[in-house]
Amino acid sequence: MRTPKRIQPLVDEGLVDEVLRQLMSGKEADVYVVRCGDEIRCAKVYKEAAKRSFKKAVQYQEGRKERNSRRQRAIEKGSKYGRKQQEETWQSAEVDALFRLARSGVRVPQPYICLDGVLLMELVTDDEGQVAPRLGEVTMSAEQAREDHATMMHYVMLMLCAGLVHGDLSEFNVLVDEYGPVIIDLPQAVDASANNHARSMLARDINNITEYYGQFAPDLLNSQYAKEMWALYEDGELTPETELTGLFAEVEQAANVDSVLAEIKAVLAEEQKRQERLRESDNPDA
């Protein structure tokens, strides 16, 4: 097929030899199957902000800081230069996340290079060499669902240990090859410690995945992985070696009204005594 304008710089640099076909068109990017020498890879072409339909992008960008202070000030001011830098930050976020998660043991497509808003990365395929299906296109036994769900919960935990929350995880952002699930689409990944929405995003990610696998193994729907993970994370006890159970006991302590009233009365009595002492010191002859 004809080489898309945005991919031409990669062709000029000798990084891509041929564009074979368009794989998909999504809300934030178009993806093409390309040939690089003897290897078949994919090129993800990010859409410009004006053409991108990703909802609530500001929530995902919260907590992201540009290392260059001049660029960060420009982003905060919303200048033309700042908007350009923000776009580059949005695009590089996926590359950074892919490298970080791969090092952490999470199965993600291998990234190669990001040039002029085009990410060149591994094409995930099935055992027949065809493009791997999305999780939402796969059916399975209850046993397989439990096994793959446990794998996904482990990956989500490893992501959190690496300081990241996917933020848009669902059966549409997971591929399934012969070895199991592969997590994709990470430009919106958020900093777990710097983004105020990280906890709710983690819960949504886990609930989305659990609901899908729960179609095949309904017992999974009673699990509490999101609450378990976040509680361990907040307490600084979550590690890559943590063995999750999916169980979580809510700790609810009923207020002891009598104790609270007793404390209030004690404070009031002490204040009354203090006022009496002040009056006595002001009127020593009284």
C-alpha positions as CSV (number, residue, x, y, z in Angstrom):
1,M,0.0,0.0,0.0
2,R,1.0,3.6,-0.3
3,T,3.2,4.8,2.5
4,P,1.3,7.2,4.9
5,K,2.9,10.6,5.2
6,R,3.6,10.2,8.9
7,I,5.6,6.9,8.3
8,Q,7.6,8.3,5.5
9,P,10.4,9.7,7.8
10,L,10.9,6.1,9.1
11,V,11.2,4.9,5.5
12,D,13.7,7.7,4.8
13,E,15.8,6.7,7.8
14,G,15.8,3.0,6.7
15,L,13.8,1.9,9.8
16,V,10.9,0.7,7.7
17,D,11.1,-0.9,4.2
18,E,7.5,-1.3,3.4
19,V,4.0,-0.6,4.7
20,L,1.9,-3.8,4.2
21,R,-1.5,-2.7,5.5
22,Q,-3.5,-0.8,8.0
23,L,-4.2,-2.9,11.1
24,M,-6.6,-0.6,12.9
25,S,-7.8,3.0,13.5
26,G,-8.3,3.9,17.1
27,K,-9.3,6.8,19.3
28,E,-5.7,8.0,19.7
29,A,-3.7,6.3,16.9
30,D,-3.7,4.4,13.6
31,V,-1.7,1.2,13.5
32,Y,0.0,-0.3,10.4
33,V,1.7,-3.6,9.7
34,V,5.2,-2.8,8.3
35,R,8.2,-4.8,7.1
36,C,11.6,-4.0,8.6
37,G,14.1,-6.1,6.7
38,D,13.1,-9.7,7.4
39,E,10.9,-8.8,10.3
40,I,7.2,-7.9,10.4
41,R,6.5,-5.2,13.0
42,C,3.8,-2.6,13.6
43,A,3.9,1.2,13.4
44,K,1.6,3.1,15.7
45,V,0.9,6.6,14.3
46,Y,-0.4,8.9,17.1
47,K,-3.2,11.3,16.2
48,E,-2.8,15.0,17.0
49,A,-4.6,16.3,20.0
50,A,-7.3,18.0,17.9
51,K,-8.1,14.7,16.2
52,R,-7.8,12.5,19.2
53,S,-11.0,11.5,20.9
54,F,-9.5,10.1,24.1
55,K,-11.8,11.2,27.0
56,K,-10.7,13.1,30.0
57,A,-7.1,13.3,28.9
58,V,-6.3,15.9,31.6
59,Q,-7.0,13.3,34.3
60,Y,-4.3,11.0,32.8
61,Q,-1.8,13.8,32.4
62,E,-2.0,14.8,36.0
63,G,1.3,14.2,37.8
64,R,3.3,14.0,34.6
65,K,6.3,16.4,34.9
66,E,8.6,17.4,32.1
67,R,12.3,17.1,33.3
68,N,13.1,20.3,31.4
69,S,11.8,23.2,33.5
70,R,11.4,25.5,30.5
71,R,9.3,22.9,28.7
72,Q,7.2,22.3,31.9
73,R,6.5,26.1,32.2
74,A,5.5,26.2,28.6
75,I,3.1,23.2,29.0
76,E,1.5,24.9,32.1
77,K,1.0,28.2,30.2
78,G,-0.6,26.3,27.2
79,S,1.5,28.2,24.6
80,K,1.9,26.8,21.1
81,Y,5.4,25.5,22.1
82,G,3.9,24.1,25.3
83,R,1.1,22.3,23.4
84,K,3.8,20.7,21.1
85,Q,5.8,19.6,24.1
86,Q,2.7,18.2,25.7
87,E,2.0,16.1,22.6
88,E,5.6,14.8,22.7
89,T,5.2,14.0,26.4
90,W,2.0,12.1,25.7
91,Q,3.6,10.1,22.9
92,S,6.8,9.3,24.8
93,A,4.8,8.2,27.8
94,E,3.9,4.9,26.1
95,V,7.5,4.3,25.1
96,D,8.7,4.9,28.6
97,A,5.9,2.7,30.0
98,L,6.7,-0.2,27.6
99,F,10.4,-0.2,28.5
100,R,9.7,0.1,32.2
101,L,7.1,-2.6,32.3
102,A,9.1,-5.0,30.1
103,R,11.9,-4.7,32.7
104,S,9.4,-5.4,35.4
105,G,8.2,-8.7,33.9
106,V,5.0,-7.5,32.4
107,R,4.3,-8.9,28.9
108,V,4.0,-5.9,26.6
109,P,5.0,-5.5,22.9
110,Q,8.7,-4.8,22.6
111,P,9.2,-1.1,21.6
112,Y,12.0,-0.2,19.1
113,I,11.9,3.5,18.5
114,C,9.5,6.5,18.5
115,L,10.2,9.0,15.7
116,D,8.0,12.1,14.9
117,G,5.0,10.7,16.6
118,V,5.3,7.2,15.2
119,L,6.1,4.3,17.5
120,L,7.7,1.3,15.9
121,M,7.2,-1.9,18.0
122,E,6.8,-5.7,18.0
123,L,3.8,-7.1,16.2
124,V,2.2,-9.7,18.5
125,T,1.0,-12.8,16.6
126,D,-0.7,-16.1,17.4
127,D,0.8,-19.5,16.9
128,E,-0.1,-19.4,13.2
129,G,1.8,-16.1,12.6
130,Q,-1.4,-14.1,12.3
131,V,-2.1,-10.9,14.3
132,A,-3.0,-12.0,17.8
133,P,-6.7,-11.5,18.7
134,R,-7.9,-9.2,21.4
135,L,-9.1,-10.7,24.6
136,G,-12.6,-9.6,23.8
137,E,-12.6,-11.9,20.8
138,V,-11.5,-15.0,22.8
139,T,-13.7,-17.6,24.6
140,M,-12.3,-20.1,27.1
141,S,-13.0,-22.7,29.7
142,A,-13.5,-21.7,33.3
143,E,-10.1,-23.2,34.2
144,Q,-8.4,-21.2,31.5
145,A,-10.2,-18.0,32.6
146,R,-9.0,-18.5,36.2
147,E,-5.4,-19.0,35.0
148,D,-5.3,-16.1,32.7
149,H,-7.1,-13.8,35.2
150,A,-4.4,-14.7,37.8
151,T,-1.8,-13.8,35.2
152,M,-3.4,-10.5,34.5
153,M,-3.7,-9.6,38.2
154,H,0.0,-10.4,38.6
155,Y,0.8,-8.1,35.7
156,V,-1.4,-5.3,37.1
157,M,0.4,-5.8,40.5
158,L,3.8,-5.6,38.8
159,M,2.7,-2.4,37.0
160,L,1.7,-0.9,40.4
161,C,5.1,-2.0,41.9
162,A,6.7,-0.1,39.0
163,G,4.7,2.9,39.9
164,L,2.2,2.8,37.0
165,V,-1.5,2.2,36.5
166,H,-2.7,1.4,33.0
167,G,-5.8,3.7,33.3
168,D,-7.7,2.2,30.3
169,L,-7.3,-1.5,30.7
170,S,-10.1,-3.8,29.4
171,E,-10.6,-6.8,27.1
172,F,-9.9,-4.4,24.2
173,N,-6.4,-3.5,25.4
174,V,-5.1,-7.0,25.8
175,L,-3.9,-9.3,23.1
176,V,-3.8,-13.1,23.5
177,D,-1.0,-15.1,21.8
178,E,0.1,-18.7,22.4
179,Y,1.8,-17.8,25.7
180,G,-1.2,-15.9,27.2
181,P,-2.2,-12.2,27.7
182,V,-0.1,-9.2,26.3
183,I,-1.0,-5.7,27.6
184,I,-1.1,-3.0,25.0
185,D,-2.1,0.7,24.6
186,L,-0.2,2.6,27.3
187,P,0.0,6.3,26.3
188,Q,-2.4,7.2,29.1
189,A,-0.6,5.2,31.9
190,V,-0.5,7.3,35.0
191,D,1.9,7.7,37.9
192,A,0.4,5.8,40.8
193,S,1.9,8.1,43.4
194,A,1.4,11.5,41.7
195,N,-2.1,11.1,40.1
196,N,-5.1,11.6,42.4
197,H,-7.2,9.4,40.2
198,A,-4.8,6.4,40.3
199,R,-6.7,4.5,42.9
200,S,-10.1,4.7,41.0
201,M,-8.3,4.0,37.7
202,L,-6.7,0.9,39.2
203,A,-10.1,-0.3,40.5
204,R,-11.7,0.3,37.1
205,D,-8.9,-1.6,35.3
206,I,-9.2,-4.6,37.5
207,N,-13.0,-4.6,37.4
208,N,-13.0,-4.5,33.6
209,I,-10.7,-7.4,33.4
210,T,-12.4,-9.4,36.1
211,E,-15.9,-8.9,34.6
212,Y,-14.6,-10.3,31.3
213,Y,-13.1,-13.4,32.7
214,G,-16.0,-13.7,35.1
215,Q,-18.2,-14.6,32.1
216,F,-16.4,-17.9,32.0
217,A,-15.6,-18.3,35.7
218,P,-18.3,-16.5,37.7
219,D,-16.5,-17.1,41.0
220,L,-13.9,-14.5,40.0
221,L,-16.6,-11.8,40.3
222,N,-16.4,-12.0,44.1
223,S,-12.6,-11.2,44.2
224,Q,-11.3,-8.0,45.7
225,Y,-7.9,-7.6,44.0
226,A,-8.2,-3.8,43.6
227,K,-8.7,-3.2,47.3
228,E,-6.1,-5.7,48.3
229,M,-3.5,-4.3,45.9
230,W,-4.1,-0.7,46.8
231,A,-4.1,-1.3,50.6
232,L,-0.7,-3.1,50.3
233,Y,0.6,-0.4,48.0
234,E,-0.4,2.4,50.4
235,D,1.2,0.6,53.3
236,G,4.4,0.1,51.3
237,E,4.0,-3.7,51.5
238,L,3.4,-4.4,47.8
239,T,6.4,-6.1,46.1
240,P,6.8,-8.2,42.9
241,E,6.9,-11.3,45.1
242,T,3.6,-10.5,46.9
243,E,1.2,-13.5,46.6
244,L,-2.3,-12.0,46.0
245,T,-5.3,-13.7,47.4
246,G,-8.2,-11.6,45.9
247,L,-9.5,-11.3,49.5
248,F,-9.9,-8.1,51.4
249,A,-11.5,-7.5,54.8
250,E,-13.1,-4.1,55.2
251,V,-12.0,-2.6,58.6
252,E,-14.9,-0.7,60.0
253,Q,-14.7,0.8,63.5
254,A,-17.9,2.1,65.0
255,A,-17.5,5.4,66.7
256,N,-17.7,5.1,70.5
257,V,-20.1,7.9,71.2
258,D,-19.8,7.7,75.0
259,S,-16.0,7.9,74.8
260,V,-16.2,10.9,72.5
261,L,-18.7,12.7,74.8
262,A,-16.5,11.9,77.8
263,E,-13.5,13.5,76.1
264,I,-15.5,16.6,75.2
265,K,-16.7,17.0,78.8
266,A,-13.2,16.6,80.1
267,V,-12.0,19.4,77.7
268,L,-14.8,21.6,78.7
269,A,-14.2,21.1,82.4
270,E,-10.5,21.8,81.9
271,E,-11.4,25.0,80.1
272,Q,-13.8,26.0,82.8
273,K,-11.1,25.6,85.4
274,R,-8.7,27.6,83.3
275,Q,-11.2,30.5,83.1
276,E,-11.7,30.4,86.9
277,R,-8.0,30.6,87.5
278,L,-7.8,33.6,85.2
279,R,-10.6,35.3,87.0
280,E,-8.9,34.6,90.3
281,S,-5.6,36.0,89.1
282,D,-7.4,39.2,87.8
283,N,-9.1,39.7,91.2
284,P,-6.7,38.6,93.9
285,D,-8.8,40.3,96.7
286,A,-12.1,38.7,95.6
